[in-house]
Amino acid sequence: MERVDIERRIGATSFARLLGDWRPPGGRGLAEALADRIRLLVLDGRLPIQTRLPAERELAVAISVSRTTVATSYEALRSTGVLRSRRGAGSWTQLPAGPPDDTGPAPFSPLGGSPLYDLAHAALPAPRAALRAAAAAAVQDLDALLTGHGYDLSGQPALRAAIADRYTASGLPTTPDQVLVTAGGVHGIHLALMVLAGPGDRVLVEHPSYPNALGAVTTRGARPIPVPMAPDPGGGSRWDLDLLTSAVRDAAPRLAYLIPDFQNPTGALLDGEDRARLVELARRTGTTLLIDETLIDLALDGQTVVPVAAHGAADSPLVLSIGSASKTFWGGLRIGWIRTSAAMVRRLAAARAGVDLGGPVLEQLTTARLLADHGSLVASRRRDLLAARDHLLGRLARTFPGWRPSRPGGGLSLWVDLGRPESSRLTGAARRHDVLLAAGPRFGLDGAFERYLRLPFTLGRDRMDDAVDRLAAAWAELDRPGAAVESEPVAVA
């Protein structure tokens, strides 16, 4: 344990970048504000536990405050269990022994409980009738498999075939041996990184990007190379393929993780011409593309979206497409997949044997049944999401005229420019109003995106209206002199 403490540390300059714009309006209450920001970074997962923080004097110089301010902040964090210190050795981050306040544990906590309004997770509730029917049919399908051992590294044949049929129907001819079933999309990302990238390898990522993918890269010990999303003339975001090409040439990454379909969190959609350029770039440079297609079904404005691999990489191991049942159907199924060449599927399956021995059979059979009714389920989801997106945009325009939300053509959330760097403070204030948010910096590196907030439009209309009213109260609270802001851990989906 001592060796881990010494090896995992963050320098004062890097820590200052991670802190971002933490100073309160008017410059009052600096020590309290600094402690609040460090606490949020730890509990929000942006600053790993067991990380040694800079010495008081070093941090004071890096952020231009007095040493007394830093010392007071560190002491406040020690008193709440966020830091532990050893005289003459330093201070390390840790999680408090219990819930940090009396508002209850965060989502995904083993203790259970959740806030009234969850706007941190961009995920839909289950389609109850369809899921119940699929599960009932899957129980019958299960009978034929009960005499076997139940382990299958590549996934159940019925599900692999159903996934392959979906890709073929979307314009990408696919056979079942080109599909590996995983325990959700994030598991697929981890598995691909385990096989294709090692400690110290560079992995190109969009900036901003999906937090759990960024976490997977750093957990592997790889180095994320951020490529900024460019502003779109229409007010959204877009890819700069020239910049991305330069980044691949200069950094020579082992692979690139990209979300071309209603990018999380910006909602941008990569057009067909740029998809073809992306595949050609991979072929020319030998850079593997890890393509996150978990939102591909959720086009809201009538677009026809063709998978990236359909643009000249149908049988290439250079393109791995990540899919998931979580966004279209339900996150509780924990079913995802990787679509790539048959040879790469065999390689991934062999590596998987050291991690797990396959996914749950009943959930796979249930997902196969849901895919058989894919068209009608997706059509219903799209109608509901289109109405929810437009309703939330209208509410934001009336309640927060200074905010500038994106208008994504699909997906599950808006990317909102708050007009000032208050995302982390708003996240903390909203929690006290029973609204859970994911601050903008959760989607970036080194404290970026403090001006931004991701807002899913996945709540029902009445609940969304209540959540926006509470969010307005939290936003107004930020302008009160000396307002203290705390936060709870946030898992992001």
Secondary structure, 3 states (H helix, E strand, C coil): CHHHHHHCECCHHHHHHHHCCCCCHHHCCHHHHHHHHHHHHHHCCCCCCCCECCCHHHHHHHHCCCHHHHHHHHHHHHHCCCEEEECCCEEEECCCCCCCCCCCCCCCCCCCCCCCEECCCCCCCCCHHHHHHHHHHHHHHHHHHCCCCCCECCCCHHHHHHHHHHHHHCCCCCCHHHEEEECCHHHHHHHHHHHHCCCCCEEEEEECCCHHHHHHHHHCCCEEEEEECEECCCCCEECCHHHHHHHHHHHCCCEEEECCCCCCCCCCCCCHHHHHHHHHHHHHHCCEEEEECCCCCCECCCCCCCCHHHCCCCCCCCEEEEEECCCCCCHHHCCEEEECCHHHHHHHHHHHCCCCCECCHHHHHHHHHHHHCHHHHHHHHHHHHHHHHHHHHHHHHHHCCCCEECCCCECCEEEEECCCCCHHHHHHHHHCCCEECEEHHHHCCCCCCCCEEEEECCCCHHHHHHHHHHHHHHHHHCCCCCCCCCCCCCCCC
